[in-house]
Amino acid sequence: MRASGRFMVKSDFYYDLPEELIAQTPIDRREGSRLLCMDRKTGELRHDYFSMLPDLLRDGDCLVLNDSRVMPARLLGRRETGGAAQALLLRAMPDLGDDVWECLTKPGSKTRPGTRLVFGDGELTATVEAVTDSGNRLIRFACEPPQTVPALFEKLGKMPLPPYIHEELEDSERYQTVYSRVTGSAAAPTAGLHFTNELLDLIRARGVRVCFVTLHVGLGTFRPVKADIIEDHKMHTEFFIIPEETAAAVNEAKSKGGRVIAVGTTSCRALEAGAIYTEGRKTVARGADDRLIQGFIGKFSGFTDIFIYPGYEFRCVDGLITNFHLPESTLIMLVSAFAGRRNIMNAYEAAIQKRYRFFSFGDAMFIC
């Protein structure tokens, strides 16, 4: 995508962040985080608290959250021939058979195809079957009945915190949203960490529809963009579901002039991918005056590798609640596409000056 007559490069999305602003632990109260509000048309900023979010929403809005739950995906074990080994579960590969997973392994040089791994007291074993093009491993797990591989993942696995978090997490549920229910993510959809059930009840009481998509977050979220020209970056693929009731709620909000507000970049990607898919199938909805409802979506289940960066035309999402993202990441590119690169870089500079907390356990933005 060209900007000002040139291709956009990843350094366009760099900012200098003091290390002490990277939140290492969650704050005591989820909804007690700060909230930087932005008017995406003007770039105007206002400083608030997340607990005030219900006052910023309107009757008729539709709030869409990602209900994916983080797997205890980090398995610590050993190679059968000796020596420690780790496997980080990325995604199931059902096309290759039951209990086959794509994994990130350590040490990579000693987990070649044919390597056998042992976890726990030997109750869970695994065989490395292949190396993917990206260098990950395809691993087949096994155990003796009546135990099951998924149950042993839950028993033996540890929570996979992002690489920039160095503190131990005392309560693993603080890296889960209060509404998480579908296990499958390798990382949390962190914009949702600020919500409590009480806050969601207040939002519903305002006449806001609260609904859910499922997008299982992959570790590709944390992979750096290596290509200098961002168009050359190959986006990771993630599985997502748009339930029929969510599609209906989104379409109703659109037809009545309400806003569709995505909680997090994952919900945003799911909604936009769903809208593109629906357009491609030439499925449309029309309002009472027979005008095309922009951003109409249908129910969907499948994979997306949608890469949203400046120049992208949003079809469905009208507002975005999001945390602060790493420099030069695909996530800061997405929010820059939504609000404008200059607006976002100015907002990040203001957040640094005001000592906001950044990344997974940090503060949030509401862009609308």
C-alpha positions, -999 to 999 in steps of 0.1 A, spaced: 0 0 0 14 34 -10 15 63 14 26 97 3 38 82 -30 59 54 -14 55 20 0 49 18 38 78 3 56 79 -13 91 99 16 105 69 38 99 54 20 129 83 22 153 82 41 186 106 42 215 91 27 246 108 29 281 112 -6 294 96 3 327 63 9 310 59 -27 300 34 -41 325 47 -72 341 18 -81 363 -20 -73 362 -34 -46 384 -56 -55 414 -89 -47 397 -94 -56 360 -116 -25 353 -93 -2 372 -69 2 342 -66 35 324 -84 41 291 -72 65 264 -101 75 243 -96 87 207 -118 103 181 -104 85 151 -116 113 127 -99 141 145 -73 123 166 -86 141 197 -76 123 229 -92 121 263 -79 103 294 -103 81 314 -106 48 332 -119 15 319 -146 14 345 -163 43 328 -167 24 295 -205 20 299 -208 58 297 -190 58 264 -214 33 247 -249 39 233 -282 22 232 -282 1 200 -244 -5 199 -231 -40 195 -201 -50 215 -182 -81 201 -158 -100 223 -135 -130 217 -144 -159 240 -113 -180 232 -96 -194 262 -58 -198 266 -45 -234 266 -19 -243 292 2 -248 261 38 -249 274 49 -285 281 82 -291 300 97 -325 295 128 -344 282 140 -362 252 138 -400 255 176 -401 250 182 -375 277 182 -338 280 155 -312 287 130 -303 260 100 -279 257 70 -280 234 47 -251 229 13 -261 214 4 -238 185 -26 -254 169 -41 -288 164 -37 -305 130 -67 -327 127 -61 -334 90 -29 -352 100 -47 -374 126 -58 -373 162 -36 -356 187 -12 -341 161 -1 -306 169 21 -279 153 45 -269 181 74 -246 188 102 -267 204 133 -261 224 161 -270 217 151 -269 180 184 -284 169 178 -316 190 141 -321 182 145 -334 147 119 -358 130 120 -391 148 128 -376 182 107 -390 211 97 -367 239 85 -376 274 64 -354 297 54 -357 333 63 -391 347 60 -407 313 22 -405 312 24 -383 280 48 -391 252 53 -376 218 71 -381 185 84 -353 162 71 -362 128 81 -333 105 95 -298 103 72 -271 88 84 -245 63 84 -220 92 106 -242 113 80 -254 137 75 -291 145 46 -314 138 43 -337 168 21 -367 175 12 -371 212 1 -403 229 -9 -417 262 -24 -449 277 -62 -451 283 -82 -442 302 -62 -409 301 -66 -386 271 -41 -363 255 -63 -332 260 -67 -340 297 -29 -344 301 -23 -311 284 -45 -295 311 -27 -314 338 9 -309 327 8 -277 307 18 -243 319 4 -209 309 24 -195 280 30 -158 289 44 -134 262 82 -132 259 82 -96 272 67 -107 306 94 -118 330 74 -120 362 57 -152 374 19 -150 373 4 -158 407 -31 -165 395 -33 -180 360 -69 -169 356 -57 -133 353 -44 -142 319 -79 -154 309 -109 -132 302 -139 -137 326 -160 -148 296 -135 -173 281 -150 -206 273 -136 -222 241 -100 -235 248 -76 -231 219 -55 -199 221 -17 -198 226 -21 -163 239 -48 -143 255 -70 -118 236 -58 -92 260 -82 -63 253 -108 -84 271 -88 -87 303 -102 -54 315 -138 -66 317 -156 -80 347 -190 -97 347 -204 -67 366 -191 -43 340 -207 -63 312 -240 -62 331 -238 -24 333 -231 -23 295 -261 -45 288 -282 -23 310 -273 6 286 -291 -12 258 -259 -25 243 -259 -60 227 -230 -81 240 -221 -110 218 -191 -132 210 -169 -146 183 -142 -172 187 -107 -166 173 -79 -188 186 -49 -166 190 -17 -180 176 19 -172 185 22 -155 151 8 -126 170 42 -121 186 63 -128 156 82 -97 144 75 -83 109 108 -91 90 99 -77 56 109 -40 53 80 -33 30 49 -43 50 30 -56 20 56 -84 17 49 -97 52 32 -132 53 4 -131 79 -1 -161 102 -34 -181 100 -59 -184 128 -91 -203 132 -123 -184 139 -160 -188 144 -188 -163 139 -220 -178 155 -254 -172 139 -266 -152 169 -236 -128 167 -241 -123 129 -277 -115 136 -268 -90 164 -242 -73 142 -266 -70 113 -293 -56 134 -270 -29 148 -259 -20 113 -295 -18 100 -306 5 129 -276 28 128 -258 13 159 -221 9 161 -202 -24 160 -174 -22 185 -148 -49 185 -130 -58 217 -94 -64 206 -77 -69 173 -87 -106 173 -124 -97 173 -118 -71 147 -100 -95 124 -128 -121 128 -155 -95 119 -137 -81 90 -128 -115 76 -164 -125 80 -176 -94 61 -152 -101 33 -163 -137 31 -199 -127 30 -193 -101 3 -175 -128 -17 -205 -150 -16 -226 -120 -27 -248 -124 4 -263 -90 12 -288 -75 35 -308 -43 30 -324 -19 54 -359 -6 55 -351 19 27 -336 -8 6 -300 6 11 -272 -20 13 -262 -25 49 -224 -21 49 -206 -47 70 -232 -74 68 -219 -108 80 -231 -143 81 -222 -172 104 -188 -187 96 -163 -212 107 -129 -214 91 -94 -199 89 -82 -164 82 -49 -148 74 -63 -113 69 -36 -87 72 -50 -52 80 -27 -23 76 -32 14 65 -51 16 33 -75 -12 43 -112 -2 40 -131 -14 71 -164 -31 63 -179 -40 96 -161 -25 126 -170 11 138 -152 11 171 -122 -7 186 -112 -14 222 -75 -24 223 -44 -25 244 -11 -8 234 9 -29 210 46 -36 202 65 -13 178 65 -25 142 40 -53 149 11 -63 128 -12 -52 156 0 -16 156 -4 -17 119 -41 -28 123 -49 0 147 -31 25 125 -53 13 96 -84 20 118 -75 54 132 -47 67 109 -10 61 114 -3 97 125 -32 97 150 -19 64 165 17 75 168 6 107 185 -16 87 209 12 64 218 35 94 224 8 109 247 4 76 265 42 73 271 42 109 285 13 101 308 30 68 319 4 44 307 11 7 311 18 -11 279 11 -46 263 -8 -76 276 -13 -65 313 -13 -28 304 -39 -1 299 -63 2 270 -76 25 242 -111 31 230 -110 43 194 -143 54 178 
